């Protein structure tokens, strides 16, 4: 497998503010913005698939919301995309978060591969 250069890894991310919190105090991303900033058509397909999966689970109180104010989507070492969340603040800076995201993308498989999850 060809080794990835960390500088060549695209990260689609979104930092949410207090206006994006729902009634439960959790952050809700702007899905359309996330789709618009997708790094490729495969990532866009993943985001759409994930959103549909969450819609199907809504009756079971599974929501597309996050505890932390930053989310990002990366292609993992296995080739699949995955979405993550992290705080973005004075200690966890955007640069540090993106650097870590790139390192993890190169070295880790996605949940789909590890846990055998099927979103379809």
C-alpha positions, 0 to 999 in steps of 0.5 A: 500500500502506498504511504500517504503524505500527511500534507496531501490528506484533505480534511472536511471539517466544521466548527460549530458555534452556540447557535448550532446547539439543539434543545439538548445542548448538543451541536448540530452541524450544517449538513449542506455545508458539510456536503458542499465542502466534501473533498470528493464524490465518495465522501459526499456519498458517505455523508448522505448515507450517514445522514439517511442512517441517522434519519432511520434511527431517529425514532430510537432517539439516535440523532445526528448531533455532537457533544463537541463543537468540531466535526471532521470527515476523513478517509481512513487507512481502510479506504472508508470515510468516517466522521469524528468529533473533537473540542476546538478551543484554546487548548485543542486548536484547529491546527492541532486537531487537523494534524491529529486527524491526518495522523489517525486517518493514515493509521486507523481503520474505520468503525465500519471495518472494526465493528462490522457496521452496515449503514445501509 
